[in-house]
Amino acid sequence: MDKNQENTFKNLFGLLGRNISYSFSRGYFSEKFEKEGIQDSFYTNFDIPSIDKFPEIIQQNKNLKGMNVTIPYKEDVIPYLDELDETAKMIGAVNTIQFKNNKLIGHNTDYYGFLKSLEPFLKPQHSKALVLGTGGAAKAVLYVMKLLGINAKLVSRNPKLKQYSYTDLNKEIIQNNKLIINTTPLGTHPNITDKPSISYQHITSEHLLFDLIYNPAETAFLLEGKKRGATIANGASMLQLQAEKAWTIWNS
């Protein structure tokens, strides 16, 4: 569907990101509109090479009513918004934009999706966590860790103060942190053999490995945990929950 056809719809929604042809959101909302008989709305991808193209999208699509934001713009989009809700402010990342009263308002529904999808898997031993990655999704995960009272540390290729590097992750650290969460894009289709560089041999059946990636359903990261008897979970449920939360915000 070309740009002119998109603009024939009363309500336009879309996903802002880079290299997002694989994305869940467009298929999810297109199916939702069809199933629920929502005929005046359309969902598209806004795949841009850099965030400075964002204002053009706003100018060219006057029927925009809401957007999702994905890698790598969850933090970069913030200076272009008029307001942030309190949770997005605390997290420092935005994955949902509401168009209301001629203002762009940033929200974060990632934290909600992650919280609700993680909770059923948690056991008493999951009191310490390693969060792989330091982007916008990692910020939402850290916020959830605080809500749940879980002591979490970020793992980065370029660690700052109070962060681990991947080479720091020895047997003691892996075994003391029974919850390991991958927020990096490593392992996303089509690069399904990629995985974060951690000492998988130290993972045990007491570990919980959670990957925010949903395609493939079992990433190389999760398969390493599964081999060693760990509990594993992917980001599919998180995505659905955050998407429905975004829909509620757009229609509030």
FENGI-V247448 format. One record per pair of residues at least 6 apart in sequence whose C-alpha atoms are under 6 Angstrom apart, sorted by the first residue. I is the first residue (numbers start at 0). GAP is how many residues later the second one is. D is the distance in Angstrom with one decimal. If there is no record, write none. Layout:
I,GAP,D ; I,GAP,D
//
This chain:
8,31,5.5 ; 8,32,5.7 ; 9,30,5.4 ; 10,30,4.6 ; 10,52,5.5 ; 10,54,5.8 ; 11,29,5.7 ; 11,30,5.1 ; 11,31,6.0 ; 11,51,5.5 ; 11,52,4.5 ; 11,53,5.8 ; 12,30,4.6 ; 12,51,5.8 ; 12,52,5.9 ; 12,53,5.0 ; 12,54,5.5 ; 13,29,5.0 ; 13,30,4.6 ; 13,31,5.3 ; 13,53,4.8 ; 14,30,4.9 ; 14,31,5.7 ; 14,52,5.6 ; 14,53,4.7 ; 14,54,5.7 ; 15,30,4.9 ; 15,53,4.7 ; 16,30,5.3 ; 16,53,5.1 ; 16,54,5.7 ; 17,29,5.0 ; 17,30,5.5 ; 25,17,5.8 ; 25,18,5.9 ; 64,34,5.2 ; 65,31,5.6 ; 65,32,5.0 ; 65,33,5.7 ; 65,184,5.8 ; 66,29,5.7 ; 66,30,5.0 ; 67,27,5.4 ; 67,28,4.5 ; 68,26,4.3 ; 68,27,5.9 ; 73,19,5.2 ; 73,20,4.9 ; 73,21,5.7 ; 73,62,5.3 ; 74,18,4.9 ; 74,61,5.9 ; 80,23,5.2 ; 81,21,5.9 ; 81,22,5.3 ; 81,23,6.0 ; 82,22,4.8 ; 83,21,5.5 ; 83,22,4.5 ; 84,22,5.6 ; 87,6,5.9 ; 87,19,5.1 ; 87,20,5.0 ; 90,48,5.7 ; 90,49,5.8 ; 92,43,5.2 ; 93,12,5.7 ; 93,13,5.4 ; 93,14,5.0 ; 94,13,5.3 ; 95,10,6.0 ; 95,11,5.1 ; 95,12,5.9 ; 96,8,5.5 ; 96,9,4.7 ; 97,6,5.8 ; 97,7,5.0 ; 97,152,5.5 ; 108,133,4.9 ; 109,132,5.5 ; 110,29,4.9 ; 112,125,4.2 ; 112,128,4.7 ; 112,129,4.6 ; 113,124,5.1 ; 116,120,5.9 ; 116,121,5.5 ; 125,52,5.3 ; 125,53,5.4 ; 126,23,4.9 ; 127,22,5.5 ; 127,23,4.7 ; 127,24,5.7 ; 127,49,4.8 ; 128,23,4.5 ; 128,48,5.0 ; 128,50,4.6 ; 128,51,5.6 ; 129,22,5.7 ; 129,23,5.2 ; 129,50,4.8 ; 130,23,4.8 ; 130,24,5.9 ; 130,50,4.9 ; 131,23,4.8 ; 131,50,4.8 ; 131,51,5.7 ; 132,22,5.8 ; 132,23,5.6 ; 132,50,5.4 ; 132,51,5.2 ; 137,45,5.7 ; 153,9,5.2 ; 154,8,5.8 ; 154,9,4.6 ; 154,10,5.4 ; 155,9,5.1 ; 156,8,5.7 ; 158,6,5.5 ; 170,31,5.6 ; 177,29,4.4 ; 178,28,5.8 ; 178,29,4.9 ; 179,29,5.0 ; 180,28,5.9 ; 180,29,4.8 ; 180,30,5.8 ; 181,29,4.8 ; 182,29,5.6 ; 185,8,5.4 ; 185,9,5.2 ; 186,6,6.0 ; 186,7,4.5 ; 186,8,5.3 ; 186,32,5.7 ; 187,27,6.0 ; 188,26,5.8 ; 192,27,5.7 ; 194,25,5.7 ; 194,26,5.3 ; 203,24,5.8 ; 203,26,5.9 ; 204,24,4.4 ; 204,25,4.2 ; 206,23,5.0 ; 207,22,5.7 ; 207,23,4.7 ; 207,24,5.8 ; 208,23,4.9 ; 209,22,5.8 ; 209,23,4.8 ; 209,24,5.7 ; 210,23,4.8 ; 210,24,6.0 ; 211,22,5.7 ; 211,23,4.1 ; 212,22,5.2 ; 213,20,5.6 ; 213,21,4.8 ; 213,22,5.0
//
